[in-house]
Amino acid sequence: MLKKTLRGVVPPMVTPLLNNDTLDVKGTERLVDHLLKGEVAGLFLLGTTGEGTNLSPVLRDELVSRVCSQVAGRVPVLVGVSDTDFSESLRLAKRAAELGASAVVAAAPFYFALGQMELVAYYTRLAERQPLPVFLYNMPSHVKVMLDIETVRVLARNPKIFGIKDSSANIAYFNNIRRIKNERASFSVFMGPDEALGEAVLLGADGGVCSGANLFPRLFVDLWRAAQACNIDRVRELQERVLRVDEAVYTMGRDATRYVKGLKCALNLMGFVTTR
């Protein structure tokens, strides 16, 4: 369980698969080793990049079990519990705690777009009914609702809610979220989009949950460190490399899933996972 503010690069790990219902165990082990060698600050399982909402409960449990066992406490493991069914989110959160995860991450329930007071009630209930710290996940493009600034401010007062990952790609929104740290310094604020990592950390973000770190974890870690040190020239250099990676990997095709396909294809070419 997290005992202090989480800071650094936390890759949203892809889920290596042999087929729709079979985990690529060897690929998973290779990928975890690759990420840990890159000195990441933690791993985020079953997020959007990890296709968490598309996997069966059995497969989700297996991934969490194997990764937590392999990591063995070397870095925090965060587990995505986003679902339309609160009971399933709660079940997975409790199971993640049993398996050694450090925290859970939850986007708003999708299909019905909840109101802001309903979101406060949902996250409060999730925090109270399972043992792990909770990270908010602002992902309006996928769940049809934005976590309003005041909603995040209210939830940040809950001692079991440890931070937020913002994937809105809205820098004005992000800056307002970042200011909540003035009220609670231990509340971790993470940027989602790869291309905004350097700028976000310079502005005061704690880190990034960057999909491209699956491929090049050390590149993103070096960028985070340069921004922490306010080394602007180095940030510009490394951010340009990140942009080139994004352009090469995320733009093949027009489907919304193209970035996951691109990541898995690149990881396959690098010898880490299958292309499923």
N, C-alpha and C positions, 0 to 999 in steps of 0.2 A: 504494500500500500504506500502511496506517496506520502512523504513526510515533509516535503518542502516544495517550493514553487518549481514547476517544470520549465526548463529553458533549453533551447537548442533546436536541432533538426530532428523531427519525428516522422520518418517516412510512413505514408499510408501504404502498407505492404500489399502487393498484388497477391492473389491466392492462386498458386500453381495447381493446375488440374490436369488429370489424365483423361477424364470425361466429365460429364455434368455432375456426377455423384461420387467421383473418386479423386481424392487429394493426391497430387504428385509429391509424395513424401520426400524423395531424394531432392527434388527441385526446391521444396520448401526449406530443407536443411541447408542446401547450398546458398539460397537467397538470404536466409537469416545470417549465416556466416559472413557473407559479402557485406551486409549492412552493418554488422557489428564491427567488422574490420574498418569500416569507414568512419567509426567513432560517432555514430548517431547517438542522440540523447534518449531515444526510446523507440518503440515500434507501435504502430497503430494498425490493428487487425480489423477486418470486416467493415471497413469504411466504403466509400463510393468506389475508390480504386480497387479495393479488395472484393468488390461485388457482393458485399455482405447480405444485401436484401434479396439476392438471387440464389442463395445457397440454402440447402436444407438444414434444419436444426442439428441433425447428426453430423453433417459436414462442418458446420460452424464449431461445434464442440470439439471435433477432432483437431481442427486447425489450432484452436486456442490451447488445447492440451499439449500438442506437440511443440508449439512455439514456446510456451511458458516453460516446458521441461528443458528445451534446448537453451533458452536464454538463461535460465537458472539464476534469476535475480541480478544479472549484470547490468541491465537497464530496465526501466519501467516498460511494461506491456499494457497498452490501452486497447480495450475491446469495444468495437462498435456494437450497440444493442438496438439500433434504429429498427422499428417495426410498426406495422399498423395495429398490432395486438400488444397491449400493455403487458399481458401475462407472459408472452414470449420474451419481451424485452427484460422483464423481471427475472424470468427463469434463466436466461442467458447471463444476466449480470451476476446472479447468485452462483451459477456454475463457473463463471470466470473467476470469481473470488476463490472458490474451492480449488481451482487449478493454478492459482498463483498470480493472476493478473493484478495490476496496480490500480487501474481506474477503468471506468466505462465512458463511452462517448455516445451521445444520443442526439440525432436530428429530430425535428418535430414529426409526430405521426403524420403520414401522408394519406392521400385520397381525400378525406375531408380536411379542409383547411381550418385549423383551430384558431379561435380568437386569442388575443394576447393574455387575457385573464385565464383562459383555459390552458395556455402554455405554461403559465406560472404554476397552476395547479398540477399539471402533468409532471413537470420537472421536480417540483417539491415532493410529490408522491414517490417518484422514482428514487430520489435521493434518500428518502426516509425508509424505504422498504427493502433496501439491499445494502450491503456493508461497504461498498467501494465508493471512492470519490467520483463525482460526475463532471464531465466536460460537456458543455453545450456545443452544438454543431449547427452553425447557421448556414443552411444550404438552400436558399429560396428557389433556385432553378429546378430543384428536384422535388421539393416538398410543398411548393406553392405558397409558402408563408415566410415572412421575414421576422426574425426575432427583433422586436423594436428595442431601441436604446433603453427605454425605461424598463422594459421587461428584463433585459440583461442586468440592469442596475439592481432591480429588486432581487433577482435570483443570485447575484453576486454576494448578497448579504448572507446567504445560506452557507454555513461553514463547510457543508459537504459538497458544495459546487465549487470546483477548483479552477475553472477557466473556460475558455471558448475557442473554438476553431471557426474562423470567419472565412467562408468561401463565397461571399457575395460578389467579390471583385469590385466593390464600391469603396474607394479610398476615403470618401467623406464619412461614410458609415463607420469604417474601420477606425478612423481617428477619434470619433466620438466614443466608440467602444474602448479604445486604448485609454481614454481619460478616466474610465472607471477604476483604473489602477491607482489613481490619486486617492480614491476612497478605500480601496483594499489592495495593498501592495502585493499580496500573495496570490491575487487572482491572475492566472496566466492567460495571456492573449496571443493567439497564434494566427498567422496569415496562412491562407490556403493556396492561392495561385502561385506557382513557381516564380513567375515573372515579377512578382511584387515583393519577394523576400527581402532583398537588400534594402529597399526603401522603407519597408515596414519596420525592420529591426533598427534602422537609423532613427526612426520616429519613436521607438520605444517598445516595439513588440518583443515578446519573449522568445519567439522563434517561428518556425514554419513547419507546416505539415505538407510537404512537397512531393508530388508523385514522381518527379524526375529523380529524386534521391534513391529510388529503387535501382536506377541504372548507375548513377554516379554519386554515391553518398558523400564521398570526400569533397567533391566540388561544392555541394550545398553546405556542408559543414564549414569549409574554408570561407565561403561567402558569409555565412552567419558570423564567423569569428572576425572577419574583416569589418563587417558592419558594427559589431560590438566595440571594436577598437576605433571606430570612426575613421577608418582608412578609406577615404572616398575614392581615390584612384584605384585601389585594389577592388573595391566594391563594383566600380564601373566595369573593370576588366572581367571579373567573375560573373557578374550579372549578364554581360554580353554572351559569355559561354552558355549560361543557362538558357538564354533566348534562342541560341542556335540549336540547342538540344530540343527545346520545345518545338521549334519550327520543323525539325527533322522527324520527330517522333509523333507529334500530336495532330498533324495536319493531313494524314493520309486518309482520304475519303470524306464523306459528308455526314455520316451517322454520328449521333451523340456519343456512341460507344467507341469512337475511333481512337481516343487517347488510350483507353485500356488495351485495345487491340495493338496499338503501336508499341506500348510498353512491353506487352508480352512477346511480341515479335522480336523486339530488340533484346530482351532478356534471353530469348531462345538463341538468337545469334551469338550472344555472349557466353552461351553454354550453361545458363543457370536453370531455366525452366522449359517445359514444353510450350507449344503455342496454343493450347486449348483455352 
